[in-house]
């Protein structure tokens, strides 16, 4: 039961954060396709950013984003069971910040690809992760309400 909640909540969070990124990218003057390709760098290496590989990089980047979103969604669901709806939403926002800290300071540097986030402002990255965490919390609440 918790695994299904975590998977579903991670998908909701991943979709919500991707939609947010697509919304703010034009406002900030960044390229959402390039940003999606960056998510493929840990798996494809430098090939992800080469012009002829854009379709593959978009596919792998999108799948990578969703896989990571699901993994974190499972962690959130296991850690935050039993919270009230208001506490769940607050925990989701804080969880998003924690995810950013771990990704930014631990996982991406450990993979040797910390450079892929060098062009992102801290404010933007934290905001996108708060949106992600809140999306995960909303996903958990919705799935619990529907009895999944």
N, C-alpha and C positions, 0 to 999 in steps of 0.2 A: 504494500500500500504506500509506504513512504517513498519507495523508489519511484513509483509511478507519479506521485506528487512532485518529487524532485525533478524528474525528467520533464514533466509538463510545465512546471514553474520555470525551469531553466529555459525552455523553449519560449515561454511568454516573455521572460526577461530579455532573451536574445533578440527576439523580434522587436520588442519595444525599444531597446537600445539602438538597434540598427535603424529603425524608423526615425528615432531622434537624431542620429548621426546624419541620415539623409536629409533631414529637415534643416539642420544647422550648417551643414557643409556649404551650401550656396551662400548663406548669410555670412559665413566666415571666409568665403573665397577659397575654399579647399575643394579637392576633387574626390567625391565619394568612391569612384571606381578605383582610384589609386590607393585610397585608404583600405578598401576591401582587399586589394592585391597585397598590401603590406601584411595582412593577417595570414597570407600564404607563405611568407618568407621562412618561418620556422620549419616548414615541411618541404618547400621547393628551393630554398636558398635564393641566390641572386636571380635565378631564372624567373622567379615570380614577378620581377620588376622589368623584365625585358619585353619590349613592345609586342613581339609575335606570340607571347605566351599569355596575353591578357585573358582570353576566355578560360583557360585552365586555371590561372591564378584567381580569377573571380570565383570559380567553382570551389576550388580548394580553400580560398580565404573565407568564403561564406560558410562552408562546412566546418572549417576550423573554428570560426567564431561561434557557431551553434554548438559544437562539441564542448568547447570550453564553457559556454553558457550553461549547458546541461550539467557538466561536472560541478560547477559552482552552485547551481540550483539544487542539486542533490545534497551538497554540504549544508546549504542554508536550511533546507527542509528538515534535515536530521538535527541540526543545532537549535532550531527555533520552534520545535513542536510545542503545542500547548499554549502559545501566546494568544492574547486577545487580539482582535483585528487591529486596533489602534497600535498596540505594542508590536504587532507583526509588521505593520507598515513602517514604523520607526526603526525597527531592527533591520528591515530591508534597506533603508537608506544608509544606515551605518555599515551594514554588510557590504554595500556597494563600494564605500570608501575603503573598507578592509581589502576587498578584492583588488582595487586599484593599487593599494600599497604593496600587496604581495606580488601582483603581476609586474609592477613598475620596478620594485626594488629587489625582488628575489627571482621570479621565474624567467622573465625575459633576459635579465643579465646572465642567469645560469645557462640559458640556451645560447648565449652569445649574440642575441639579436636586440639588445636594448636600443640600438640605434633607430629601430623602426618607429619608436615613439618620440624621438628627439624633436620633431617638428610640432608636436602637440603641446599646447599650453597646459599647465597644471589645472587651471580653472576649467578648461574644456574637458580634460580627461576625468577629473573628479565629478563634474556634472554628469557626464555620460555614464559613469559608474553608479552614481546615485540613482539615475533614471533606471539603469539595469536592476539594481537591488530592489528598488520600489516595484519594478515590473515583476520580479521574482516573487516578492511578497504578495502582490495582487494575484499572481498565478496560483500560489498556494491557497490563498483565501477562496478564490473562485473554485478551485478543484475540490477543496474541502466542503464547500457549500453544495457542490453538485454530487458529492458522495463518491468521488473517484478514489 
